[in-house]
């Protein structure tokens, strides 16, 4: 065929990437390398690797808390700080910080309003250990017999993303059973023993309990979950009824 013509090169069909595609690919590789460097840097930062809180009711108004914390690697030349919130009509006492061997650790303690700040040097790790493990113990006196809000010391360290490294367990007083909903929602192996795994440390837990003989049907039915479910069902029913009524009006 004679006459002028233009040769068009289709790089996509030839398997040759265009200049814009090549630039995008290079940029993607750079971003991946930068992200990887940040991940490596984050892995080297101090992090909370394990947090175990064991909460036991001495009686209906007193709770003992034993918190075992593990950080890796420990901050060098810094102090570990924790925040502990005190609620109204509540007393926190017998606070102590210990090594896992039971040796006392000297700590700083100050109060700002309802918030308690606990700080101590991170150089208390055991010889030859790359991680730091310590225990915080205290007692909480509540004024209510049935609903207990137990504050937890929250370390100023992040947990590792996606790891359920926080374990909470609670033992209710003898003769009592849990009723209603707890916060966070515990899993109960029986009426008195509950446990839970989380990805972060809550500032407190709330548990409602009563003597077994004082529990009524309303304690199981009138809970936050059942009331919320009932409200949703009621709204759904009202919406469905309104839609049907409106449809019948249109037909008329």
LUMDO-842648 format. One record per residue (C-alpha): residue in one letter; z, y, x. Coordinates in nm, 2 decimals, padded with zeros to 4 digits. Example, Ala and Ser with C-alpha at 12.3 -4.5 7.8 and 13.67 -1.06 7.14 Angstrom:
REM residues 2
   type       c3       c2       c1
      A    00.78   -00.45    01.23
      S    00.71   -00.11    01.37
//
This chain:
REM residues 252
   type       c3       c2       c1
      X    00.00    00.00    00.00
      X   -00.11    00.33    00.15
      X    00.05    00.67    00.12
      X    00.38    00.83    00.23
      X    00.70    00.65    00.16
      X    01.07    00.67    00.25
      X    01.26    00.39    00.40
      X    01.61    00.36    00.24
      X    01.86    00.16    00.43
      X    02.12   -00.02    00.21
      X    02.42   -00.07    00.45
      X    02.62   -00.24    00.18
      X    02.36   -00.51    00.13
      X    02.32   -00.55    00.51
      X    02.69   -00.60    00.55
      X    02.72   -00.28    00.76
      X    03.01   -00.05    00.66
      X    02.93    00.31    00.60
      X    03.10    00.59    00.80
      X    03.33    00.68    00.51
      X    03.43    00.31    00.47
      X    03.50    00.28    00.84
      X    03.71    00.60    00.84
      X    03.91    00.46    00.54
      X    03.97    00.13    00.72
      X    04.09    00.30    01.03
      X    04.33    00.52    00.82
      X    04.46    00.21    00.64
      X    04.53    00.04    00.97
      X    04.72    00.34    01.10
      X    04.93    00.36    00.78
      X    05.02   -00.01    00.81
      X    05.13    00.04    01.17
      X    05.33    00.34    01.09
      X    05.50    00.16    00.79
      X    05.58   -00.13    01.02
      X    05.74    00.10    01.27
      X    05.96    00.25    00.99
      X    06.06   -00.10    00.88
      X    06.16   -00.20    01.23
      X    06.36    00.13    01.26
      X    06.53    00.06    00.92
      X    06.62   -00.29    01.04
      X    06.80   -00.13    01.33
      X    07.00    00.11    01.12
      X    07.36    00.02    01.01
      X    07.35   -00.16    00.68
      X    07.59   -00.34    00.45
      X    07.51   -00.71    00.48
      X    07.80   -00.85    00.28
      X    08.06   -00.72    00.03
      X    08.30   -00.95   -00.14
      X    08.56   -00.81   -00.39
      X    08.83   -01.04   -00.52
      X    09.03   -00.89   -00.81
      X    09.33   -01.06   -00.94
      X    09.56   -00.95   -01.22
      X    09.93   -00.98   -01.12
      X    10.02   -00.90   -01.48
      X    09.85   -00.71   -01.77
      X    09.88   -00.38   -01.59
      X    09.86   -00.45   -01.22
      X    09.56   -00.57   -01.03
      X    09.54   -00.66   -00.66
      X    09.21   -00.60   -00.49
      X    09.09   -00.77   -00.16
      X    08.76   -00.64   -00.03
      X    08.59   -00.81    00.26
      X    08.30   -00.61    00.41
      X    08.05   -00.70    00.68
      X    07.81   -00.45    00.84
      X    07.54   -00.53    01.10
      X    07.49   -00.38    01.34
      X    07.80   -00.17    01.34
      X    07.76    00.21    01.39
      X    07.85    00.30    01.74
      X    08.07    00.61    01.80
      X    08.09    00.67    01.43
      X    08.35    00.63    01.16
      X    08.30    00.41    00.85
      X    08.38    00.60    00.54
      X    08.45    00.47    00.19
      X    08.49    00.64   -00.15
      X    08.75    00.52   -00.40
      X    08.78    00.68   -00.74
      X    09.10    00.70   -00.93
      X    09.09    00.73   -01.31
      X    09.33    00.91   -01.54
      X    09.68    00.75   -01.58
      X    09.61    00.52   -01.29
      X    09.79    00.47   -00.96
      X    09.64    00.33   -00.64
      X    09.89    00.20   -00.39
      X    09.97   -00.04   -00.10
      X    09.64    00.05    00.06
      X    09.57   -00.12    00.40
      X    09.27   -00.19    00.62
      X    09.28   -00.51    00.83
      X    09.07   -00.72    01.06
      X    08.98   -01.06    00.94
      X    09.26   -01.19    01.16
      X    09.51   -00.98    00.96
      X    09.56   -00.71    01.23
      X    09.61   -00.36    01.08
      X    09.34   -00.10    01.14
      X    09.44    00.27    01.17
      X    09.26    00.47    00.91
      X    09.23    00.83    00.79
      X    09.31    00.90    00.42
      X    09.25    01.21    00.22
      X    09.23    01.29   -00.15
      X    08.99    01.53   -00.32
      X    09.08    01.55   -00.69
      X    09.04    01.19   -00.82
      X    08.84    01.08   -00.52
      X    09.01    00.90   -00.22
      X    08.83    00.90    00.11
      X    08.90    00.62    00.36
      X    08.77    00.64    00.72
      X    08.83    00.45    01.04
      X    08.65    00.39    01.37
      X    08.38    00.14    01.39
      X    08.49    00.02    01.73
      X    08.73   -00.23    01.57
      X    08.48   -00.52    01.57
      X    08.59   -00.85    01.72
      X    08.50   -00.91    02.09
      X    08.16   -01.08    02.13
      X    08.06   -01.01    01.77
      X    07.75   -00.81    01.69
      X    07.86   -00.74    01.34
      X    08.17   -00.57    01.20
      X    08.39   -00.74    00.95
      X    08.70   -00.59    00.79
      X    08.93   -00.62    00.49
      X    09.05   -00.34    00.25
      X    09.35   -00.43    00.03
      X    09.51   -00.22   -00.24
      X    09.69   -00.23   -00.58
      X    09.58   -00.07   -00.90
      X    09.83    00.01   -01.17
      X    09.67    00.06   -01.52
      X    09.83    00.21   -01.83
      X    09.63    00.01   -02.08
      X    09.71   -00.35   -02.15
      X    09.36   -00.44   -02.27
      X    09.09   -00.24   -02.10
      X    09.10   -00.22   -01.72
      X    08.88    00.00   -01.51
      X    08.92   -00.11   -01.15
      X    08.78    00.12   -00.88
      X    08.60   -00.03   -00.58
      X    08.58    00.13   -00.23
      X    08.21    00.22   -00.18
      X    08.10    00.22    00.18
      X    07.87    00.50    00.30
      X    07.62    00.24    00.41
      X    07.31    00.12    00.23
      X    07.26   -00.24    00.13
      X    06.94   -00.41    00.24
      X    06.67   -00.39   -00.03
      X    06.63   -00.69   -00.25
      X    06.94   -00.87   -00.11
      X    07.21   -00.96   -00.36
      X    07.48   -00.92   -00.09
      X    07.75   -00.78   -00.32
      X    07.98   -01.05   -00.48
      X    08.25   -00.96   -00.73
      X    08.50   -01.20   -00.87
      X    08.79   -01.15   -01.11
      X    09.09   -01.35   -01.24
      X    09.25   -01.23   -01.56
      X    09.63   -01.26   -01.62
      X    09.77   -01.59   -01.74
      X    09.73   -01.63   -02.11
      X    09.46   -01.36   -02.15
      X    09.09   -01.41   -02.22
      X    08.80   -01.16   -02.18
      X    08.66   -01.01   -02.50
      X    08.36   -00.79   -02.56
      X    08.13   -00.67   -02.28
      X    08.23   -00.61   -01.92
      X    08.07   -00.37   -01.68
      X    07.88   -00.49   -01.49
      X    07.81   -00.79   -01.71
      X    08.01   -01.08   -01.55
      X    07.93   -01.44   -01.58
      X    08.24   -01.63   -01.70
      X    08.31   -01.98   -01.58
      X    08.59   -02.00   -01.83
      X    08.80   -01.75   -02.03
      X    08.98   -01.61   -01.72
      X    08.74   -01.64   -01.43
      X    08.43   -01.42   -01.39
      X    08.19   -01.35   -01.11
      X    07.88   -01.16   -01.04
      X    07.62   -01.09   -00.76
      X    07.46   -00.75   -00.73
      X    07.23   -00.56   -00.49
      X    07.46   -00.26   -00.46
      X    07.83   -00.17   -00.49
      X    07.94   -00.02   -00.82
      X    08.21    00.24   -00.80
      X    08.42    00.05   -01.06
      X    08.43   -00.24   -01.30
      X    08.55   -00.24   -01.66
      X    08.69   -00.55   -01.82
      X    08.85   -00.58   -02.17
      X    09.10   -00.86   -02.22
      X    09.36   -00.97   -02.47
      X    09.61   -01.25   -02.52
      X    09.43   -01.56   -02.65
      X    09.63   -01.56   -02.97
      X    09.55   -01.19   -03.04
      X    09.17   -01.23   -03.03
      X    09.00   -01.18   -03.37
      X    08.65   -01.23   -03.50
      X    08.58   -00.85   -03.46
      X    08.64   -00.88   -03.08
      X    08.34   -01.11   -03.05
      X    08.11   -00.94   -03.31
      X    08.18   -00.56   -03.27
      X    08.08   -00.54   -02.90
      X    07.85   -00.29   -02.74
      X    07.57   -00.55   -02.72
      X    07.59   -00.66   -03.08
      X    07.62   -00.30   -03.21
      X    07.32   -00.20   -03.00
      X    07.12   -00.51   -03.12
      X    07.22   -00.43   -03.48
      X    07.10   -00.07   -03.45
      X    06.77   -00.18   -03.31
      X    06.72   -00.43   -03.59
      X    06.82   -00.17   -03.85
      X    06.57    00.08   -03.71
      X    06.30   -00.19   -03.70
      X    06.37   -00.28   -04.06
      X    06.37    00.08   -04.18
      X    06.04    00.14   -04.00
      X    05.88   -00.17   -04.15
      X    06.00   -00.08   -04.50
      X    05.87    00.28   -04.47
      X    05.53    00.15   -04.34
      X    05.50   -00.10   -04.64
      X    05.61    00.17   -04.89
      X    05.35    00.42   -04.75
      X    05.08    00.15   -04.77
      X    05.16    00.09   -05.14
      X    05.14    00.46   -05.21
      X    04.80    00.48   -05.05
      X    04.67    00.19   -05.26
      X    04.79    00.36   -05.58
//
